[in-house]
Amino acid sequence: MNLLELFFVPNCLSCPDTDDLWDKLQLVRRDRWHLRMVRRNMRQWRDRAARARVFASPSFVLNGKVIFIGVPTLEKMTQKIGAAVNGTARA
């Protein structure tokens, strides 16, 4: 199973914008991917964030690799996840 993590810090100015994207991804993932989704407070998950080289909030991490910093569009996010999950991601 693939793991998508959203790293955030409380009071982040752009983090509320991730809520809508996160909700839409919850619906999309059920149809397309075997994807577990977890939100992580960077202050509580410092070690895990450091291992994934997360340095900004919000950051999206797929299977241990940062795929987006900030809030991408749903289209860009689904393309990136789909490519990674289906093995067509570019380095």
C-alpha positions in Angstrom: 0.0 0.0 0.0 1.2 3.5 -0.8 1.4 6.2 1.8 0.6 9.9 1.2 1.5 12.1 4.1 0.6 15.8 4.5 3.0 17.6 6.8 1.8 20.9 8.3 2.3 23.2 11.2 -0.5 24.8 13.2 -1.3 28.3 12.2 0.2 27.9 8.7 -1.3 30.5 6.4 -1.7 28.2 3.4 -2.5 25.0 5.3 -6.3 25.7 5.4 -6.3 25.5 1.6 -5.1 22.0 1.9 -8.3 20.9 3.5 -10.4 21.0 0.3 -7.6 19.3 -1.7 -7.3 16.6 1.0 -11.0 15.9 1.0 -11.1 15.6 -2.8 -8.1 13.2 -2.7 -9.9 11.1 -0.2 -12.6 10.5 -2.8 -10.3 10.0 -5.7 -7.9 7.5 -4.0 -10.7 5.1 -3.4 -11.3 4.7 -7.1 -7.7 4.8 -8.4 -5.0 3.8 -5.9 -4.2 1.7 -2.9 -3.4 4.8 -0.9 -3.3 5.4 2.8 -3.5 9.1 3.7 -2.2 10.6 6.9 -2.0 14.2 8.1 1.0 14.9 10.4 1.8 17.9 12.5 5.5 18.6 11.8 6.1 19.6 15.4 4.9 16.2 16.6 6.5 14.2 13.8 9.9 16.0 13.6 12.0 12.9 13.0 9.7 11.5 10.3 9.6 14.9 8.6 13.4 15.1 8.8 13.8 11.7 7.2 11.6 12.8 4.3 13.5 16.0 4.0 10.4 18.1 4.7 11.4 21.7 5.4 8.2 23.7 4.6 4.6 23.6 5.4 2.4 22.2 3.9 4.4 19.4 2.2 3.0 16.3 0.6 5.1 13.2 0.9 4.4 10.0 -1.1 6.2 6.8 0.0 8.9 8.8 1.8 9.6 11.4 -1.0 8.4 15.0 -1.1 6.2 15.4 -4.1 4.8 18.9 -3.5 5.5 21.9 -1.2 2.6 24.2 -0.9 -0.9 23.5 -2.3 -1.0 22.1 -5.8 -4.1 21.8 -7.9 -6.1 18.6 -7.7 -5.1 17.8 -11.3 -1.4 18.2 -10.6 -1.6 16.1 -7.5 -3.5 13.3 -9.1 -1.0 13.2 -12.0 1.9 13.1 -9.7 0.4 10.4 -7.5 -0.8 8.4 -10.5 2.7 8.5 -12.1 4.4 7.4 -8.9 1.9 4.7 -8.0 1.9 3.3 -11.5 5.6 3.4 -11.8 5.8 6.1 -14.5 7.2 8.8 -12.3 10.2 10.8 -13.7 13.2 11.4 -11.6 
